[in-house]
Amino acid sequence: MWTSFFKCPGLIRRPIMKKHLFLLLPLLLFILSLQPQPGIAAYPEIDYKASISNLESLLQSINNLSRMISATQEVLHSAKGIGREQELRSQISELTRKLREAEDNFARLSANADLSAFQEKENVKVDWNQELTGLLGPLIAAMKRVTSRPRKIEELRSNIEQYQLQQQTVKKANANLLALMSHTSNPKLIEKLNAVIRIWRKRGDEIDTQMAIADQQLEKALGEKKSFGQSFQELLEMFFKSRGKNLLLAFLAFGFVWVALHYLHKLIQRLIPFHKKDRTFVVRVFDLLYIIFTVVLSFLILLGVLYSLGDWVLLSIAIIFVLGIGWASKQALPRFWSQATLMLNFGAVREGEVVIYKEIPYEVISVNIYSQLENKDLKDGFIRLHINDLVDLRSRPMFKNEPWFPSRRGDWVKLNDGAYGEVVAQTPDMVKLKLIGGAHKSYKTSEYLSQSPMNLSEGFRVPVAFGLDYQHQDIIIKEVPGIIAKAIMEGLVEEGFGNSIEKIDVEFKEAGPSSLDIAVLAEFNGSAGSRFWALERAIQRICVDTCNLHDWVIPFQQVTVHMAGAQTFHP
């Protein structure tokens, strides 16, 4: 699953790959040599002298057991066995079992062969509680050994508290007995009470002794207490002397197999012809199966090394870990299937299409465990996503001249919040503007897009509304627009905007409450993007100059007040 971590092209050169493979080969051979080789029946040479000696000892044991069984049976059937039948039958059963084991050992040793193949297999039901106990037993025993000292200290403190409670009970009982004796003159009762007092005093002495021993043991245990650093150091030393070495070997085997299979996959991609072409469906299926094979084999090697080293604690932990992953994956199977369809390129996100991620469009370069997306209009617009992040996304076909971002570095933009400036940086995370005057303003990329940026560097229009008095009503339609358009064109050329002008239109807009309004629509190319406000002011100025030249009156806003309820008074 993680093989795509190494997918970056050109990252690993072929000579380096070969060098690493040759360096890791001896380690693999060593690890594989630790594994038992089933199916290979290797019979060592027989030491006949030692075998004869062992067989003679076994024969003597068989004879002794036979005589003991016969003697026990005679006792069972005689008068001495009356009342002991159950005990004698139990002894006979135990001796018979030992005799059978001795005869089996004799047959196995004399033949120098494993006779288990000739034994009939019993149908044994699996006891899951027993199996789980056997699996977790070594782990629990190891945890007990690690925590034995603090548990011992806690046990001693608990015992001391119990002894203190018992001492209080003894004192209370003695005080009550003495009080009773002072209120009676009955000699028998006094004698009995004295006997009870002696019992309580003896019990008190025993409690005092046990408490003193517990106090001494607690002081000794606390005196042996070490600092956290020393305890941690000893724990590490103990771990690496036993478990640590085994764990290191298991992880080395796991890592080696993983890396070796990855390099092998890279080698296949370089040498096999169908991998050199486009990633077809067959290639994708092969890559997916290869990833699954890599994961499974690596975990099997890890478990196999722990098994061959006989470390049942770590093996139990590893098996529980693997079983936990398997159990948890039941709920994730639909998501795994979605990821598999993505890797096969027939899912919701496909290579060569456009996907929207965090409100930014990206081209899907490749879909793998770590997929690659790119936006060419952003600096560092190449991102790598885990395939899990693609499951909830949807892609669409890419169109010709696809717009990837509303601006580029160096463009002048105007935002809805009134900001106006030059784009000096834009990345998948941040866009920075240089405002008029030199100040910088930064936006998160998603916030920048929500401001609907208007890119002035691709051309723009400056709309200006201008009003004349109603006394010019006879010329406002046919004469005024042409005169103002000509004046604006000439005035802007004089101010150095001649190369930026695309089109200037002046039209009658509407008859307002106080004026006859005309609309000036001046269009410019992107070279004037940095002069938007200057152009707006220049057009207003030229319009005023033209009105002054032709004695046109610019009206001011008039307010008419109507008085209601007026009354006429007669003298």
C-alpha positions as CSV (number, residue, x, y, z in Angstrom):
1,M,0.0,0.0,0.0
2,W,2.9,2.3,0.8
3,T,4.9,1.6,-2.3
4,S,3.8,4.7,-4.0
5,F,5.9,6.6,-1.5
6,F,8.8,5.6,-3.8
7,K,7.0,6.5,-7.0
8,C,8.7,9.8,-7.7
9,P,10.4,9.4,-11.1
10,G,14.2,9.8,-11.2
11,L,14.4,9.7,-7.5
12,I,16.4,6.5,-7.4
13,R,19.0,5.7,-10.0
14,R,19.4,2.1,-11.3
15,P,23.1,1.7,-10.1
16,I,22.0,2.8,-6.5
17,M,19.2,0.4,-6.6
18,K,21.4,-2.5,-7.5
19,K,23.9,-1.5,-4.9
20,H,21.3,-1.5,-2.1
21,L,20.0,-4.9,-3.3
22,F,23.4,-6.5,-3.1
23,L,24.0,-5.0,0.4
24,L,20.6,-6.3,1.7
25,L,20.9,-9.8,0.1
26,P,23.1,-11.3,2.9
27,L,20.6,-10.1,5.5
28,L,17.7,-11.8,3.6
29,L,19.6,-15.0,3.4
30,F,20.3,-14.9,7.1
31,I,16.7,-14.3,8.0
32,L,15.5,-17.0,5.6
33,S,18.0,-19.4,7.1
34,L,16.3,-19.0,10.5
35,Q,13.0,-20.3,9.1
36,P,12.3,-24.1,9.5
37,Q,12.3,-26.0,6.2
38,P,9.2,-28.2,6.2
39,G,9.2,-31.1,3.8
40,I,12.9,-31.7,4.1
41,A,13.5,-34.8,6.1
42,A,17.0,-34.6,7.4
43,Y,18.1,-37.6,9.4
44,P,21.3,-37.1,11.5
45,E,23.8,-39.9,11.8
46,I,22.9,-42.4,14.6
47,D,25.1,-42.7,17.7
48,Y,24.5,-46.5,18.2
49,K,26.3,-46.6,21.5
50,A,24.3,-43.9,23.1
51,S,21.1,-45.3,21.6
52,I,21.7,-48.8,23.1
53,S,22.3,-47.2,26.5
54,N,19.0,-45.3,26.3
55,L,17.1,-48.3,25.1
56,E,18.5,-50.4,28.0
57,S,17.3,-47.7,30.4
58,L,13.9,-47.6,28.8
59,L,13.6,-51.4,28.9
60,Q,14.4,-51.4,32.6
61,S,11.7,-48.8,33.2
62,I,9.2,-50.8,31.2
63,N,9.9,-53.9,33.3
64,N,9.7,-52.0,36.5
65,L,6.4,-50.4,35.6
66,S,5.0,-53.8,34.5
67,R,5.9,-55.3,37.9
68,M,4.5,-52.3,39.8
69,I,1.2,-52.7,37.8
70,S,1.0,-56.4,38.6
71,A,1.8,-55.8,42.3
72,T,-0.9,-53.1,42.6
73,Q,-3.5,-55.3,40.9
74,E,-2.7,-58.1,43.3
75,V,-3.3,-55.7,46.2
76,L,-6.5,-54.6,44.7
77,H,-7.9,-58.1,44.5
78,S,-6.7,-59.1,48.0
79,A,-8.1,-58.4,51.4
80,K,-5.6,-55.5,51.8
81,G,-7.4,-53.6,49.0
82,I,-10.7,-53.5,50.8
83,G,-11.7,-49.8,51.2
84,R,-8.9,-48.6,48.9
85,E,-10.3,-49.6,45.6
86,Q,-10.5,-46.0,44.2
87,E,-7.0,-45.2,45.3
88,L,-5.5,-48.4,43.8
89,R,-7.4,-48.0,40.5
90,S,-6.1,-44.5,40.2
91,Q,-2.5,-45.7,40.8
92,I,-3.0,-48.5,38.1
93,S,-4.2,-45.9,35.6
94,E,-1.2,-43.6,36.2
95,L,1.2,-46.5,36.0
96,T,-0.4,-47.7,32.8
97,R,-0.1,-44.3,31.2
98,K,3.6,-44.1,32.1
99,L,4.1,-47.6,30.7
100,R,2.5,-46.6,27.4
101,E,4.7,-43.5,27.2
102,A,7.8,-45.6,27.9
103,E,6.8,-48.2,25.2
104,D,6.2,-45.4,22.6
105,N,9.5,-43.8,23.4
106,F,11.2,-47.2,23.0
107,A,9.6,-47.7,19.6
108,R,10.5,-44.2,18.5
109,L,14.1,-44.3,19.7
110,S,14.7,-47.8,18.3
111,A,13.3,-47.0,14.9
112,N,14.8,-43.4,14.8
113,A,11.6,-42.2,13.1
114,D,8.6,-40.1,13.9
115,L,5.6,-42.4,14.5
116,S,3.0,-39.6,14.8
117,A,2.0,-40.3,11.1
118,F,0.7,-43.7,12.2
119,Q,-1.5,-42.4,15.0
120,E,-5.1,-41.8,14.4
121,K,-6.1,-38.2,14.6
122,E,-8.8,-37.4,17.2
123,N,-11.6,-35.0,16.5
124,V,-10.8,-32.4,19.1
125,K,-13.1,-29.4,19.5
126,V,-11.5,-26.0,19.6
127,D,-11.8,-24.4,23.0
128,W,-11.5,-20.7,22.2
129,N,-11.1,-19.7,25.8
130,Q,-8.2,-22.1,26.3
131,E,-6.6,-21.0,23.0
132,L,-6.9,-17.4,23.8
133,T,-5.5,-18.0,27.3
134,G,-2.5,-19.9,25.7
135,L,-2.0,-17.0,23.3
136,L,-2.1,-14.2,25.9
137,G,-0.4,-16.2,28.7
138,P,3.2,-15.2,27.8
139,L,2.2,-11.5,27.3
140,I,0.4,-11.4,30.7
141,A,3.3,-13.2,32.4
142,A,5.7,-10.6,31.0
143,M,3.6,-7.8,32.2
144,K,3.4,-9.3,35.6
145,R,7.2,-9.5,35.8
146,V,7.6,-5.9,34.7
147,T,5.1,-4.6,37.3
148,S,6.0,-7.0,40.1
149,R,7.8,-4.4,42.3
150,P,5.1,-1.7,42.4
151,R,2.5,-4.4,42.9
152,K,4.5,-5.8,45.8
153,I,4.8,-2.4,47.4
154,E,1.1,-1.8,47.1
155,E,0.3,-5.2,48.6
156,L,2.6,-4.5,51.6
157,R,0.9,-1.1,52.2
158,S,-2.5,-2.8,52.0
159,N,-1.4,-5.5,54.5
160,I,-0.1,-2.8,57.0
161,E,-3.4,-1.0,56.8
162,Q,-5.2,-4.2,57.6
163,Y,-2.9,-5.0,60.5
164,Q,-3.6,-1.5,62.0
165,L,-7.3,-2.1,61.9
166,Q,-6.8,-5.5,63.5
167,Q,-4.7,-3.9,66.3
168,Q,-7.5,-1.4,67.0
169,T,-9.9,-4.3,67.3
170,V,-7.5,-6.2,69.7
171,K,-7.2,-3.1,71.9
172,K,-10.9,-2.6,72.0
173,A,-11.5,-6.2,72.9
174,N,-8.9,-6.2,75.7
175,A,-10.4,-3.0,77.2
176,N,-13.8,-4.5,77.1
177,L,-12.7,-7.8,78.8
178,L,-10.9,-5.9,81.6
179,A,-14.0,-3.8,82.1
180,L,-16.1,-6.9,82.5
181,M,-13.7,-8.5,85.0
182,S,-13.8,-5.4,87.2
183,H,-17.6,-5.7,87.4
184,T,-17.8,-9.4,88.4
185,S,-16.8,-11.5,91.4
186,N,-17.7,-14.9,89.9
187,P,-14.5,-17.0,90.0
188,K,-15.5,-19.2,87.0
189,L,-16.4,-16.2,84.9
190,I,-13.2,-14.5,85.8
191,E,-11.2,-17.6,84.9
192,K,-13.0,-17.8,81.5
193,L,-12.4,-14.1,80.9
194,N,-8.7,-14.5,81.7
195,A,-8.5,-17.3,79.1
196,V,-10.2,-15.1,76.5
197,I,-7.8,-12.2,77.4
198,R,-4.8,-14.5,76.8
199,I,-6.2,-15.5,73.4
200,W,-6.6,-11.8,72.4
201,R,-3.1,-10.9,73.7
202,K,-1.6,-13.8,71.7
203,R,-3.5,-12.6,68.7
204,G,-2.3,-9.1,69.2
205,D,1.3,-10.3,69.6
206,E,1.0,-12.2,66.3
207,I,-0.4,-9.1,64.6
208,D,2.5,-6.9,65.9
209,T,5.0,-9.4,64.6
210,Q,3.4,-9.6,61.2
211,M,3.2,-5.8,61.0
212,A,6.8,-5.4,62.0
213,I,7.8,-7.8,59.2
214,A,5.6,-6.0,56.7
215,D,7.1,-2.6,57.7
216,Q,10.6,-4.0,57.3
217,Q,9.8,-5.4,53.9
218,L,8.2,-2.1,52.8
219,E,11.3,-0.1,54.0
220,K,13.5,-2.5,52.0
221,A,11.4,-2.2,48.9
222,L,11.3,1.6,49.1
223,G,15.0,1.7,49.8
224,E,15.6,-0.1,46.5
225,K,13.6,2.4,44.6
226,K,15.6,4.0,41.8
227,S,15.2,7.2,39.8
228,F,13.0,7.2,36.7
229,G,16.1,7.5,34.5
230,Q,17.8,4.4,36.1
231,S,14.6,2.4,35.9
232,F,14.1,3.3,32.3
233,Q,17.7,2.5,31.5
234,E,17.5,-0.9,33.1
235,L,14.2,-1.6,31.3
236,L,15.8,-0.8,28.0
237,E,18.8,-3.0,28.8
238,M,16.6,-5.8,29.8
239,F,14.4,-5.3,26.7
240,F,17.3,-5.2,24.2
241,K,19.0,-8.2,25.8
242,S,15.9,-10.4,25.1
243,R,12.9,-8.9,23.4
244,G,14.7,-6.0,21.7
245,K,17.0,-8.2,19.7
246,N,14.1,-10.3,18.4
247,L,12.0,-7.2,17.7
248,L,14.9,-5.6,15.8
249,L,15.4,-8.7,13.7
250,A,11.7,-8.9,12.9
251,F,11.5,-5.3,11.9
252,L,14.7,-5.6,9.8
253,A,13.2,-8.6,8.0
254,F,9.9,-6.7,7.5
255,G,11.7,-3.6,6.2
256,F,14.1,-5.5,4.0
257,V,11.3,-7.5,2.3
258,W,9.2,-4.3,1.9
259,V,12.1,-2.3,0.3
260,A,13.3,-5.3,-1.8
261,L,9.8,-5.8,-3.2
262,H,9.6,-2.1,-3.9
263,Y,12.9,-2.0,-5.8
264,L,11.8,-5.1,-7.7
265,H,8.6,-3.3,-8.7
266,K,10.7,-0.4,-9.9
267,L,12.8,-2.8,-11.8
268,I,9.8,-4.3,-13.4
269,Q,8.5,-0.9,-14.4
270,R,11.8,-0.1,-16.1
271,L,12.3,-3.4,-17.9
272,I,8.9,-4.8,-18.7
273,P,7.6,-3.3,-22.0
274,F,4.0,-2.9,-21.1
275,H,5.0,-0.8,-18.1
276,K,6.8,1.6,-20.3
277,K,3.7,2.6,-22.1
278,D,0.6,4.4,-20.7
279,R,-0.8,2.9,-17.5
280,T,-3.4,0.6,-19.0
281,F,-6.0,-1.3,-17.0
282,V,-3.9,-4.4,-17.0
283,V,-0.9,-2.5,-15.6
284,R,-3.1,-1.0,-12.9
285,V,-4.5,-4.4,-11.9
286,F,-0.9,-5.8,-11.7
287,D,0.2,-2.8,-9.6
288,L,-2.7,-3.2,-7.2
289,L,-2.1,-7.0,-6.8
290,Y,1.6,-6.3,-6.3
291,I,0.9,-3.9,-3.5
292,I,-1.4,-6.4,-1.7
293,F,1.3,-9.1,-2.2
294,T,3.9,-6.8,-0.7
295,V,1.9,-6.0,2.4
296,V,0.9,-9.6,3.1
297,L,4.3,-11.1,2.5
298,S,6.0,-8.5,4.6
299,F,3.7,-9.2,7.6
300,L,4.2,-13.0,7.1
301,I,8.0,-12.6,7.2
302,L,7.7,-10.5,10.4
303,L,5.6,-13.2,12.1
304,G,7.8,-16.0,10.7
305,V,11.0,-14.4,12.2
306,L,9.3,-14.1,15.6
307,Y,8.1,-17.7,15.4
308,S,11.5,-19.0,14.4
309,L,13.1,-17.1,17.3
310,G,10.6,-18.6,19.8
311,D,9.5,-15.2,21.2
312,W,5.9,-16.0,22.0
313,V,5.3,-12.7,23.7
314,L,6.1,-10.6,20.7
315,L,4.5,-13.1,18.4
316,S,1.3,-12.9,20.5
317,I,1.4,-9.1,20.3
318,A,2.0,-9.2,16.5
319,I,-0.8,-11.7,15.9
320,I,-3.2,-9.7,18.1
321,F,-2.2,-6.6,16.0
322,V,-2.8,-8.4,12.7
323,L,-6.2,-9.8,14.0
324,G,-7.2,-6.4,15.1
325,I,-6.4,-4.9,11.7
326,G,-8.4,-7.7,10.1
327,W,-11.4,-7.2,12.4
328,A,-11.3,-3.4,11.9
329,S,-11.1,-3.8,8.1
330,K,-14.6,-5.4,8.1
331,Q,-16.1,-2.0,8.5
332,A,-13.7,-0.4,6.0
333,L,-14.2,-2.9,3.2
334,P,-16.5,-0.6,1.2
335,R,-13.9,2.2,1.5
336,F,-11.1,-0.2,0.4
337,W,-13.2,-1.1,-2.6
338,S,-13.6,2.5,-3.5
339,Q,-9.8,3.0,-3.2
340,A,-9.2,0.0,-5.4
341,T,-11.6,1.3,-8.1
342,L,-9.7,4.6,-8.0
343,M,-6.4,2.9,-8.5
344,L,-7.8,1.0,-11.4
345,N,-8.9,4.4,-12.9
346,F,-12.6,3.7,-13.2
347,G,-13.6,5.4,-10.0
348,A,-15.1,8.9,-9.3
349,V,-11.6,10.5,-9.9
350,R,-9.7,9.7,-13.0
351,E,-6.3,10.6,-14.4
352,G,-6.2,13.5,-16.9
353,E,-9.4,15.1,-15.6
354,V,-10.1,18.1,-13.4
355,V,-11.0,17.7,-9.7
356,I,-11.9,20.5,-7.2
357,Y,-9.9,20.2,-4.0
358,K,-10.3,22.9,-1.3
359,E,-12.2,25.0,-3.9
360,I,-9.2,25.0,-6.2
361,P,-9.2,23.1,-9.6
362,Y,-6.4,20.6,-10.1
363,E,-5.4,18.3,-13.0
364,V,-5.2,14.7,-11.9
365,I,-1.7,13.7,-12.9
366,S,-1.8,10.2,-11.4
367,V,-4.0,8.1,-9.1
368,N,-2.1,5.8,-6.8
369,I,-1.7,5.3,-3.1
370,Y,-0.3,8.8,-3.1
371,S,-2.0,10.6,-5.9
372,Q,-0.5,13.6,-7.7
373,L,-2.5,16.8,-8.5
374,E,-1.2,19.9,-10.2
375,N,-2.4,23.5,-10.8
376,K,-0.1,25.1,-13.3
377,D,-1.1,28.7,-12.4
378,L,-0.1,28.4,-8.7
379,K,3.5,28.5,-7.4
380,D,4.3,25.1,-6.0
381,G,0.9,24.0,-7.3
382,F,1.9,20.3,-7.2
383,I,0.4,18.5,-4.3
384,R,0.4,14.8,-3.2
385,L,-2.7,13.3,-1.7
386,H,-3.3,10.0,0.0
387,I,-5.9,7.9,-2.0
388,N,-8.2,8.1,1.0
389,D,-8.5,11.8,0.4
390,L,-9.8,11.2,-3.1
391,V,-12.6,8.8,-2.2
392,D,-15.1,11.7,-1.5
393,L,-14.0,13.8,-4.5
394,R,-15.4,13.8,-8.1
395,S,-13.6,14.7,-11.3
396,R,-14.8,15.9,-14.7
397,P,-13.3,16.0,-18.2
398,M,-10.9,18.7,-18.9
399,F,-11.9,21.4,-21.5
400,K,-9.7,23.2,-24.0
401,N,-8.2,26.4,-22.4
402,E,-9.3,25.2,-19.0
403,P,-9.1,28.2,-16.5
404,W,-7.0,27.0,-13.6
405,F,-7.1,30.2,-11.5
406,P,-8.6,33.7,-11.9
407,S,-5.1,35.3,-11.7
408,R,-1.4,34.8,-12.1
409,R,1.6,36.3,-10.5
410,G,2.0,39.9,-11.7
411,D,-1.7,40.5,-12.5
412,W,-3.7,43.4,-11.1
413,V,-7.0,42.4,-9.5
414,K,-9.9,44.1,-7.8
415,L,-11.8,42.3,-5.1
416,N,-15.3,42.6,-3.7
417,D,-14.0,43.9,-0.4
418,G,-12.5,46.9,-2.2
419,A,-8.9,45.7,-2.2
420,Y,-7.0,46.6,-5.4
421,G,-3.5,45.6,-6.1
422,E,-0.9,43.4,-7.8
423,V,-0.7,39.6,-7.2
424,V,2.9,39.0,-5.9
425,A,2.4,35.4,-4.8
426,Q,-0.2,32.7,-5.1
427,T,0.1,29.2,-3.8
428,P,-2.4,26.4,-2.9
429,D,-2.6,27.9,0.6
430,M,-2.2,31.7,0.3
431,V,-2.5,34.7,-2.1
432,K,-0.6,37.9,-1.4
433,L,-1.5,41.3,-3.0
434,K,0.7,44.4,-3.2
435,L,-1.7,47.3,-2.8
436,I,-1.3,50.9,-4.1
437,G,1.2,52.5,-1.8
438,G,3.3,49.4,-1.2
439,A,1.3,47.6,1.6
440,H,0.8,43.9,1.3
441,K,-2.4,42.1,2.1
442,S,-2.7,38.3,2.4
443,Y,-5.7,36.0,1.9
444,K,-6.2,32.3,2.4
445,T,-6.6,30.9,-1.2
446,S,-10.2,29.9,-0.5
447,E,-11.0,33.4,1.0
448,Y,-9.4,35.0,-2.1
449,L,-11.6,33.0,-4.4
450,S,-14.7,33.9,-2.4
451,Q,-13.9,37.6,-3.1
452,S,-14.7,37.0,-6.8
453,P,-11.4,38.7,-8.0
454,M,-11.7,40.8,-11.1
455,N,-8.5,40.4,-13.2
456,L,-7.7,43.8,-14.7
457,S,-4.6,42.5,-16.5
458,E,-6.8,40.7,-19.1
459,G,-8.7,43.9,-20.0
460,F,-11.4,45.9,-18.2
461,R,-14.0,48.7,-18.5
462,V,-14.2,51.9,-16.5
463,P,-17.9,53.0,-16.3
464,V,-18.5,56.7,-15.4
465,A,-21.9,58.4,-15.0
466,F,-22.1,62.1,-15.7
467,G,-25.1,64.5,-15.7
468,L,-26.0,67.8,-17.5
469,D,-28.8,70.3,-16.7
470,Y,-32.2,70.0,-18.4
471,Q,-31.6,73.2,-20.3
472,H,-29.4,71.1,-22.7
473,Q,-32.2,68.7,-23.5
474,D,-32.2,69.5,-27.2
475,I,-28.5,68.5,-27.7
476,I,-28.1,65.7,-25.1
477,I,-29.0,62.9,-27.5
478,K,-27.1,63.7,-30.7
479,E,-24.4,66.2,-30.0
480,V,-23.1,65.8,-26.5
481,P,-22.1,62.1,-26.6
482,G,-19.9,62.5,-29.6
483,I,-18.3,65.7,-28.3
484,I,-17.5,64.0,-24.9
485,A,-16.2,60.8,-26.5
486,K,-13.8,62.7,-28.7
487,A,-12.6,64.8,-25.8
488,I,-12.1,61.7,-23.6
489,M,-10.1,60.0,-26.4
490,E,-7.9,63.0,-27.0
491,G,-7.4,63.7,-23.3
492,L,-6.4,60.1,-22.5
493,V,-3.9,60.0,-25.4
494,E,-2.4,63.2,-24.1
495,E,-2.0,61.7,-20.6
496,G,-0.2,58.6,-22.0
497,F,-3.0,56.0,-22.2
498,G,-3.2,55.9,-26.0
499,N,-1.8,52.3,-26.2
500,S,-4.1,51.1,-23.5
501,I,-7.4,52.3,-25.0
502,E,-9.5,49.6,-26.7
503,K,-12.9,51.4,-27.0
504,I,-14.7,54.4,-25.7
505,D,-18.5,54.7,-25.9
506,V,-20.6,57.6,-24.6
507,E,-24.4,57.1,-24.6
508,F,-27.4,58.8,-23.0
509,K,-28.3,56.9,-19.9
510,E,-31.5,58.3,-18.4
511,A,-33.4,61.4,-17.3
512,G,-32.7,61.7,-13.6
513,P,-34.6,63.7,-11.0
514,S,-32.2,66.7,-11.3
515,S,-30.1,66.0,-14.4
516,L,-29.9,64.3,-17.8
517,D,-27.4,61.5,-17.2
518,I,-24.9,60.1,-19.8
519,A,-22.8,56.9,-19.4
520,V,-19.2,56.9,-20.3
521,L,-17.9,53.3,-21.0
522,A,-14.2,53.2,-21.5
523,E,-12.5,49.9,-22.3
524,F,-8.8,49.2,-21.8
525,N,-6.4,46.4,-22.3
526,G,-4.4,44.7,-19.5
527,S,-1.4,47.1,-19.7
528,A,-3.5,49.7,-17.8
529,G,-4.5,47.4,-15.0
530,S,-2.3,49.3,-12.5
531,R,-4.0,52.6,-13.4
532,F,-7.7,51.8,-12.8
533,W,-8.4,54.5,-10.3
534,A,-6.2,57.0,-12.2
535,L,-8.3,56.4,-15.4
536,E,-11.5,56.8,-13.4
537,R,-10.4,60.2,-12.1
538,A,-9.0,61.3,-15.5
539,I,-12.4,60.6,-17.3
540,Q,-14.2,62.6,-14.7
541,R,-11.8,65.5,-15.1
542,I,-12.0,65.5,-18.9
543,C,-15.8,65.5,-18.7
544,V,-15.8,68.6,-16.4
545,D,-13.3,70.3,-18.7
546,T,-15.5,69.6,-21.7
547,C,-18.6,71.1,-20.0
548,N,-16.6,74.2,-19.1
549,L,-15.4,74.6,-22.6
550,H,-18.9,74.4,-24.1
551,D,-20.7,76.3,-21.3
552,W,-22.7,73.2,-20.3
553,V,-24.3,73.5,-16.9
554,I,-23.7,70.7,-14.4
555,P,-26.7,70.6,-12.1
556,F,-26.6,70.0,-8.3
557,Q,-29.0,67.8,-6.4
558,Q,-32.2,69.7,-5.8
559,V,-34.7,68.9,-2.9
560,T,-38.3,70.1,-3.3
561,V,-40.4,70.3,-0.1
562,H,-44.2,70.2,-0.4
563,M,-46.1,71.8,2.5
564,A,-49.3,70.0,3.3
565,G,-52.4,71.3,5.3
566,A,-51.8,75.0,4.5
567,Q,-54.7,77.3,5.9
568,T,-55.9,80.8,4.8
569,F,-56.6,83.4,7.4
570,H,-59.0,86.3,6.9
571,P,-58.7,89.4,8.9
